[in-house]
Amino acid sequence: MIKRYLLTPGPTPVPTEVALRMAEPMIHHRTPEFSKIFSEVRVGLKALFQTAEDVLVLASSGTGAMEAAVVNLLSAGERVIVVNGGKFGERWTKICQSYGVEVEEIKVEWGEAVAVDAVRAALERFPGAKAVFVQASETSTTVVHPVEEIAALTRTRDTLLIVDGITAVGVFDVPMDRWGIDVLVTGSQKALMLPPGLAFLALSARAWKRAARPHLPGFYFDLMRERKSQGENTTAYTPAVSLVLGLHAVLAMLEREGYPNVFARHARLAAATRAAGEALGLKLLAPRSPSPAATGLYLPGGIDGGKLTKYLRDRVGVSLAGGQDQLKGKILRVAHVGYFGEFDIVTAVAAIEMALGKFGARVDFGSGVAAAERVLVEGLPSA
């Protein structure tokens, strides 16, 4: 028997107390019992998003919230600017184009953050652009984009800033209202430590004004209808009841830990992982703007990343993520998002060392683990 370790950037591990909460007997969603829980969830989500606006809960993946943002705020033929520096920036483009929205892309090298000057230039070149779409944390390239600086550009224009925060919200500080983000989305299977199946999005006051105007047709993702229902502590359609119960438990856990501590934990785990990679001689995928959610590491030449991740998963019991598109077979992505602690990072690094050795790389066993431990020990409780 092999003990399994889920160390991917989504889905992420689910705490036992959350799993037990979701295993409770089913309750009906049109009852005072559910409405009370849902009202408390709505309050907790506002604290998570750092907004005074409603945070809507959808029974979908995070991509559903991305699509909802497009269909409720845009019309066919309107122009938008998309920062495309990875698979999920590319997804914004594909969603917009599927609805006839004209996309002007800012192409960014994978592993790099978008330059604020490039966004400024695009806004000056297309002053009628209705929105800028960007990832706060691009999961495929483990990069953080400069959302705060981009928001400073958009909030003085008639251009909405729509941000995919799926591996950012609950990982590092993304204060929606203070920065001036117009739409912020996330999903359940990342920092919120739940199975996939819930998506969340919040709109600014000016985004809600845009949503009240004619826009692309939608039914399930009609945010005006959903906002009205959720304002009454119910949902327009059948919610994912068990996931909402789990979310109730998660938000309580995060509040007990305290969001500054949550952000510090993610930063510490990320720093330890990067230190380990450097000690092992593995080049960082995103050295200049790395995400606290996951770390990308280039593998030594001649090692097939697909085979290595398969070996780790099937023979060692440690699931890590590989690369996509042009990075396929070239990198590993080590997650530290959500229900992760110090010894998850030690396990991940030890597994990488052992697998590299099995695949013929020259490895100084223990060097990566030691580098990680030197960072992690600072976060351990005092004796």
C-alpha positions as CSV (number, residue, x, y, z in Angstrom):
1,M,0.0,0.0,0.0
2,I,1.3,3.5,-0.9
3,K,0.2,6.5,1.2
4,R,-1.0,9.2,-1.2
5,Y,0.0,12.9,-1.1
6,L,-2.0,15.4,-3.1
7,L,0.4,18.3,-3.7
8,T,-1.1,19.8,-6.9
9,P,-2.3,23.3,-7.4
10,G,-5.9,22.1,-7.7
11,P,-7.7,20.1,-6.5
12,T,-5.9,20.6,-3.2
13,P,-6.3,18.6,0.1
14,V,-9.5,18.9,2.1
15,P,-9.2,19.1,5.9
16,T,-10.8,16.3,7.8
17,E,-13.2,18.6,9.7
18,V,-14.4,20.0,6.4
19,A,-14.8,16.6,4.9
20,L,-16.9,15.5,7.9
21,R,-19.0,18.6,7.7
22,M,-19.8,17.8,4.0
23,A,-20.7,14.2,5.0
24,E,-23.5,15.4,7.3
25,P,-27.0,14.4,6.3
26,M,-28.4,16.4,3.4
27,I,-30.6,19.3,4.2
28,H,-33.1,21.0,1.9
29,H,-31.9,24.3,0.4
30,R,-35.3,26.1,0.7
31,T,-35.3,26.0,4.5
32,P,-34.4,28.4,7.3
33,E,-31.6,26.0,8.4
34,F,-29.8,26.4,5.0
35,S,-30.6,30.2,4.8
36,K,-28.9,30.8,8.2
37,I,-25.8,28.9,7.1
38,F,-25.8,30.7,3.7
39,S,-26.2,34.1,5.3
40,E,-23.1,33.4,7.4
41,V,-21.2,32.2,4.3
42,R,-22.1,35.5,2.5
43,V,-20.6,37.5,5.4
44,G,-17.4,35.4,5.5
45,L,-16.9,35.7,1.7
46,K,-17.0,39.5,2.0
47,A,-14.1,39.3,4.5
48,L,-12.3,36.9,2.2
49,F,-12.7,39.2,-0.9
50,Q,-12.2,42.4,1.2
51,T,-15.3,44.0,-0.3
52,A,-18.5,45.6,0.8
53,E,-20.2,44.2,-2.2
54,D,-22.1,40.9,-2.5
55,V,-20.0,37.9,-3.3
56,L,-22.1,35.5,-5.3
57,V,-21.8,31.7,-5.0
58,L,-22.3,29.6,-8.1
59,A,-22.5,25.8,-8.5
60,S,-19.8,25.5,-11.2
61,S,-16.1,25.4,-11.6
62,G,-14.1,28.7,-11.6
63,T,-14.5,28.8,-15.3
64,G,-18.2,29.3,-14.8
65,A,-17.5,32.5,-12.8
66,M,-15.2,33.6,-15.6
67,E,-17.9,33.1,-18.2
68,A,-20.5,34.8,-16.0
69,A,-18.3,37.9,-15.9
70,V,-18.1,38.0,-19.6
71,V,-21.8,37.4,-20.4
72,N,-23.1,39.9,-17.8
73,L,-20.8,42.8,-18.6
74,L,-20.2,42.7,-22.4
75,S,-22.0,42.7,-25.7
76,A,-20.9,41.1,-29.0
77,G,-18.7,43.4,-31.0
78,E,-17.3,45.3,-28.0
79,R,-13.5,45.4,-27.5
80,V,-11.6,44.2,-24.5
81,I,-7.9,43.8,-23.6
82,V,-6.7,40.4,-22.4
83,V,-3.3,39.7,-20.7
84,N,-2.4,36.3,-22.1
85,G,0.7,34.9,-20.4
86,G,-0.5,31.3,-19.8
87,K,-3.3,28.8,-20.2
88,F,-5.7,30.8,-18.1
89,G,-5.0,34.1,-19.7
90,E,-5.7,32.2,-22.9
91,R,-9.0,31.1,-21.4
92,W,-10.2,34.7,-21.0
93,T,-9.5,35.1,-24.7
94,K,-11.4,31.9,-25.7
95,I,-14.4,32.8,-23.5
96,C,-14.7,36.3,-25.0
97,Q,-14.2,35.2,-28.6
98,S,-16.9,32.5,-28.2
99,Y,-19.4,35.2,-27.5
100,G,-18.3,37.5,-30.3
101,V,-16.3,39.9,-28.1
102,E,-13.3,41.4,-29.9
103,V,-10.1,40.7,-28.1
104,E,-6.8,42.6,-28.2
105,E,-4.2,40.5,-26.5
106,I,-1.1,41.5,-24.6
107,K,1.1,38.5,-25.2
108,V,3.4,37.8,-22.3
109,E,6.3,35.3,-22.2
110,W,5.4,32.3,-20.0
111,G,7.1,32.8,-16.6
112,E,7.0,36.6,-16.8
113,A,4.5,39.1,-15.4
114,V,2.9,41.6,-17.7
115,A,4.6,45.0,-17.8
116,V,2.3,47.8,-16.4
117,D,3.5,50.0,-19.3
118,A,2.2,47.4,-21.8
119,V,-1.2,47.6,-20.3
120,R,-1.0,51.4,-20.3
121,A,0.0,51.4,-23.9
122,A,-2.9,49.0,-24.8
123,L,-5.4,51.3,-23.0
124,E,-4.1,54.3,-24.9
125,R,-4.2,52.4,-28.2
126,F,-7.8,51.2,-27.5
127,P,-9.4,53.9,-25.4
128,G,-12.9,52.4,-26.0
129,A,-11.9,49.0,-24.5
130,K,-14.7,47.9,-22.1
131,A,-12.6,45.8,-19.9
132,V,-9.1,44.5,-19.1
133,F,-8.9,40.8,-18.2
134,V,-5.9,39.4,-16.2
135,Q,-4.9,36.7,-13.8
136,A,-3.8,37.7,-10.3
137,S,-1.9,34.4,-10.2
138,E,-1.4,32.6,-13.5
139,T,-1.5,28.9,-12.3
140,S,0.1,27.5,-15.4
141,T,3.2,29.6,-15.1
142,T,3.3,30.3,-11.4
143,V,3.4,34.0,-12.0
144,V,1.8,36.9,-10.1
145,H,0.7,39.8,-12.3
146,P,0.7,43.4,-11.0
147,V,-3.0,43.8,-10.4
148,E,-2.8,46.7,-8.0
149,E,-0.8,48.8,-10.6
150,I,-3.2,47.8,-13.4
151,A,-6.2,48.8,-11.2
152,A,-4.7,52.2,-10.9
153,L,-4.9,52.6,-14.7
154,T,-8.4,51.2,-15.1
155,R,-10.2,52.9,-12.3
156,T,-9.8,56.3,-13.9
157,R,-11.2,55.1,-17.2
158,D,-14.5,53.7,-18.3
159,T,-12.8,50.3,-18.4
160,L,-13.5,47.5,-16.0
161,L,-10.8,45.4,-14.5
162,I,-11.8,41.8,-14.4
163,V,-9.5,39.5,-12.4
164,D,-9.2,35.8,-12.2
165,G,-8.1,35.2,-8.6
166,I,-8.6,31.5,-8.6
167,T,-5.1,30.8,-7.2
168,A,-4.8,34.2,-5.5
169,V,-7.8,34.8,-3.3
170,G,-7.0,33.4,0.1
171,V,-3.4,33.0,-0.8
172,F,-2.1,36.5,-0.8
173,D,-3.5,40.0,-0.2
174,V,-5.9,41.0,-3.0
175,P,-8.1,43.7,-1.4
176,M,-10.8,44.1,-4.0
177,D,-12.3,47.4,-2.9
178,R,-9.1,49.1,-1.8
179,W,-7.3,48.4,-5.1
180,G,-10.4,49.1,-7.3
181,I,-10.9,45.7,-8.9
182,D,-14.2,45.6,-10.7
183,V,-14.7,41.8,-10.8
184,L,-12.9,39.2,-8.8
185,V,-13.5,35.5,-9.2
186,T,-12.2,32.4,-7.5
187,G,-13.0,28.7,-7.1
188,S,-13.5,26.2,-4.3
189,Q,-10.7,23.7,-5.0
190,K,-7.7,26.0,-4.3
191,A,-7.2,28.1,-1.1
192,L,-10.7,27.4,0.0
193,M,-9.7,23.7,0.7
194,L,-12.8,22.2,-0.9
195,P,-13.5,19.8,-3.7
196,P,-14.2,21.4,-7.1
197,G,-17.8,22.5,-7.7
198,L,-18.2,26.1,-6.4
199,A,-17.3,29.4,-8.0
200,F,-17.4,32.8,-6.5
201,L,-17.4,36.3,-7.9
202,A,-17.9,39.8,-6.7
203,L,-18.7,42.9,-8.7
204,S,-17.9,46.5,-7.9
205,A,-20.7,49.1,-7.8
206,R,-19.7,50.3,-11.3
207,A,-19.6,46.8,-12.6
208,W,-23.2,46.2,-11.3
209,K,-24.2,49.3,-13.2
210,R,-22.8,47.8,-16.4
211,A,-24.6,44.5,-15.6
212,A,-27.9,46.4,-15.5
213,R,-27.5,47.5,-19.1
214,P,-28.2,45.2,-22.2
215,H,-25.4,42.6,-22.5
216,L,-24.9,39.1,-23.8
217,P,-27.7,36.7,-23.3
218,G,-27.5,34.3,-20.4
219,F,-29.8,32.2,-18.3
220,Y,-28.0,30.1,-15.6
221,F,-25.3,32.8,-15.2
222,D,-27.8,35.7,-14.9
223,L,-26.0,37.6,-12.1
224,M,-28.8,40.1,-11.5
225,R,-31.2,37.3,-10.8
226,E,-28.7,35.5,-8.7
227,R,-27.9,38.7,-6.7
228,K,-31.6,39.2,-5.9
229,S,-31.9,35.6,-4.7
230,Q,-28.7,35.5,-2.7
231,G,-29.6,38.8,-1.1
232,E,-32.5,36.8,0.5
233,N,-30.1,34.1,1.6
234,T,-31.1,31.6,-1.0
235,T,-30.1,30.8,-4.6
236,A,-31.8,31.2,-7.9
237,Y,-31.2,27.5,-8.7
238,T,-30.3,24.4,-6.7
239,P,-27.1,25.0,-4.8
240,A,-24.3,22.5,-4.1
241,V,-25.6,22.1,-0.6
242,S,-22.8,19.9,0.8
243,L,-20.1,22.1,-0.6
244,V,-21.8,25.2,1.0
245,L,-21.7,23.4,4.3
246,G,-18.0,22.7,3.8
247,L,-17.5,26.3,2.8
248,H,-19.1,27.4,6.1
249,A,-16.5,25.3,8.0
250,V,-13.6,26.6,5.8
251,L,-14.4,30.2,6.3
252,A,-14.5,29.7,10.1
253,M,-11.1,28.0,9.9
254,L,-9.6,30.9,7.9
255,E,-11.0,33.4,10.2
256,R,-9.5,31.6,13.3
257,E,-6.1,31.5,11.6
258,G,-6.4,35.2,10.6
259,Y,-5.9,36.3,7.0
260,P,-2.5,38.0,7.7
261,N,-1.4,34.6,9.1
262,V,-2.9,32.8,6.1
263,F,-1.0,35.0,3.7
264,A,2.3,34.7,5.7
265,R,1.9,30.9,5.7
266,H,1.6,30.7,2.0
267,A,4.6,33.1,1.5
268,R,6.7,31.0,3.8
269,L,5.9,27.7,2.1
270,A,6.6,29.3,-1.3
271,A,9.9,30.7,-0.1
272,A,11.0,27.3,1.2
273,T,10.0,25.6,-2.0
274,R,12.0,28.1,-4.1
275,A,15.0,27.7,-1.8
276,A,14.8,23.9,-2.2
277,G,14.7,24.2,-6.0
278,E,17.7,26.5,-6.1
279,A,19.6,24.2,-3.8
280,L,19.0,21.3,-6.2
281,G,20.1,23.4,-9.1
282,L,16.6,23.6,-10.6
283,K,15.9,26.9,-12.4
284,L,12.8,28.7,-11.3
285,L,10.1,29.2,-13.9
286,A,9.0,32.6,-12.6
287,P,12.1,34.0,-10.8
288,R,11.0,37.7,-10.9
289,S,7.3,37.5,-9.9
290,P,6.7,34.1,-8.3
291,S,3.3,33.1,-7.0
292,P,2.8,32.1,-3.4
293,A,0.3,29.5,-4.7
294,A,2.7,27.2,-6.6
295,T,6.3,27.1,-7.6
296,G,7.4,26.1,-11.1
297,L,10.8,24.3,-11.5
298,Y,12.6,23.5,-14.7
299,L,13.9,19.9,-14.8
300,P,17.4,19.0,-15.8
301,G,17.9,18.4,-19.5
302,G,17.2,14.9,-20.7
303,I,14.6,14.2,-18.0
304,D,11.0,13.7,-19.3
305,G,8.8,15.6,-16.9
306,G,5.7,13.6,-17.9
307,K,7.4,10.3,-17.1
308,L,8.8,11.8,-13.8
309,T,5.4,13.1,-12.6
310,K,3.8,9.7,-13.5
311,Y,6.5,7.9,-11.6
312,L,6.0,10.1,-8.6
313,R,2.2,9.7,-8.7
314,D,2.0,5.9,-9.4
315,R,5.1,4.5,-7.7
316,V,5.8,7.0,-4.9
317,G,2.3,8.2,-4.2
318,V,3.1,11.9,-4.5
319,S,1.0,13.9,-7.0
320,L,2.7,17.0,-8.4
321,A,1.7,19.0,-11.5
322,G,3.7,19.1,-14.8
323,G,3.8,21.7,-17.5
324,Q,1.3,22.6,-20.2
325,D,1.7,23.4,-23.9
326,Q,5.3,24.5,-24.6
327,L,6.3,23.7,-21.0
328,K,4.9,20.1,-21.2
329,G,7.6,17.6,-20.0
330,K,10.0,20.4,-19.0
331,I,8.8,21.6,-15.6
332,L,7.3,20.5,-12.2
333,R,4.8,22.6,-10.4
334,V,4.8,22.2,-6.6
335,A,1.7,23.5,-4.9
336,H,1.5,25.3,-1.5
337,V,-2.0,26.6,-1.8
338,G,-4.8,25.9,0.8
339,Y,-4.5,23.1,3.3
340,F,-0.7,22.9,3.2
341,G,1.9,23.0,6.0
342,E,5.6,22.8,6.5
343,F,5.9,19.0,6.2
344,D,4.0,18.9,3.0
345,I,6.8,20.9,1.5
346,V,9.4,18.7,3.0
347,T,7.6,15.6,1.6
348,A,7.4,17.2,-1.9
349,V,11.0,18.2,-2.0
350,A,12.2,14.8,-0.7
351,A,10.1,13.1,-3.3
352,I,11.6,15.3,-6.1
353,E,15.1,14.5,-4.9
354,M,14.5,10.8,-4.9
355,A,12.7,10.8,-8.3
356,L,15.5,12.9,-9.9
357,G,18.0,10.3,-8.6
358,K,15.9,7.5,-10.1
359,F,15.9,9.2,-13.4
360,G,19.6,9.6,-13.5
361,A,20.2,13.2,-12.4
362,R,23.1,14.0,-10.1
363,V,21.5,14.8,-6.8
364,D,23.0,15.8,-3.5
365,F,20.4,14.0,-1.4
366,G,19.0,16.1,1.4
367,S,20.3,19.4,0.0
368,G,16.9,20.6,-1.1
369,V,15.2,19.4,2.1
370,A,17.8,21.2,4.2
371,A,17.3,24.4,2.2
372,A,13.6,24.2,2.7
373,E,13.9,23.4,6.4
374,R,16.1,26.5,7.0
375,V,13.2,28.6,5.8
376,L,10.4,26.6,7.4
377,V,11.9,26.4,10.9
378,E,11.3,30.1,11.3
379,G,7.6,29.5,11.1
380,L,7.5,26.7,13.7
381,P,6.2,27.4,17.2
382,S,8.7,28.4,19.9
383,A,9.8,25.7,22.3
